[in-house]
């Protein structure tokens, strides 16, 4: 292998590494976006669970008051 062939091969390898590095950076950004979306969805589920609990508690209290007042 001549020096010129080696230089061409090194340049091609360097370009491949740069392309792969760029793809890894893009994928990292995508993963960060997915993690953020997952955390947001998780927070929404937690909020809905608390709201459902509060609505259930209000319903029980309302029913108890209604039952007490009907007697």
C-alpha positions as CSV (number, residue, x, y, z in Angstrom):
1,X,0.0,0.0,0.0
2,X,1.4,3.3,-1.0
3,X,1.5,6.4,1.1
4,X,-1.2,8.0,-1.1
5,X,-3.5,5.0,-0.7
6,X,-2.9,5.1,3.1
7,X,-3.8,8.8,3.1
8,X,-7.0,8.2,1.1
9,X,-8.0,5.3,3.4
10,X,-7.3,7.5,6.5
11,X,-9.4,10.3,5.0
12,X,-12.3,7.9,4.3
13,X,-12.1,6.4,7.8
14,X,-12.0,9.9,9.3
15,X,-15.1,10.9,7.3
16,X,-16.9,7.7,8.4
17,X,-16.0,8.4,12.0
18,X,-17.3,12.0,11.7
19,X,-20.6,10.8,10.1
20,X,-21.0,8.2,12.9
21,X,-20.3,10.9,15.5
22,X,-23.0,13.1,14.0
23,X,-25.5,10.3,13.9
24,X,-24.7,9.5,17.6
25,X,-25.3,13.1,18.5
26,X,-28.6,13.1,16.6
27,X,-29.7,9.9,18.3
28,X,-28.7,11.3,21.7
29,X,-30.9,14.3,21.1
30,X,-33.8,12.0,20.1
31,X,-33.3,9.9,23.2
32,X,-33.3,13.1,25.4
33,X,-36.6,14.1,23.7
34,X,-38.1,10.7,24.3
35,X,-37.0,10.8,28.0
36,X,-38.6,14.2,28.4
37,X,-41.8,13.0,26.8
38,X,-41.8,9.9,29.0
39,X,-41.4,12.0,32.1
40,X,-44.1,14.3,31.1
41,X,-46.5,11.4,30.5
42,X,-45.6,10.0,33.8
43,X,-46.3,13.3,35.5
44,X,-49.7,13.5,33.8
45,X,-50.5,9.9,35.0
46,X,-49.6,10.9,38.6
47,X,-51.7,14.0,38.4
48,X,-54.7,12.1,37.0
49,X,-54.4,9.5,39.8
50,X,-54.5,12.3,42.4
51,X,-57.4,14.0,40.7
52,X,-59.3,10.7,40.5
53,X,-58.6,10.1,44.2
54,X,-59.8,13.6,45.1
55,X,-63.0,13.2,43.0
56,X,-63.7,9.8,44.6
57,X,-63.2,11.4,48.1
58,X,-65.6,14.3,47.2
59,X,-68.1,11.8,45.9
60,X,-68.0,9.7,49.1
61,X,-68.4,12.9,51.2
62,X,-71.2,14.1,49.0
63,X,-73.0,10.8,49.2
64,X,-72.6,10.7,53.0
65,X,-73.9,14.2,53.4
66,X,-76.8,13.5,51.1
67,X,-77.6,10.3,53.0
68,X,-77.4,12.1,56.3
69,X,-79.6,15.0,55.1
70,X,-82.2,12.6,53.7
71,X,-82.9,11.0,57.1
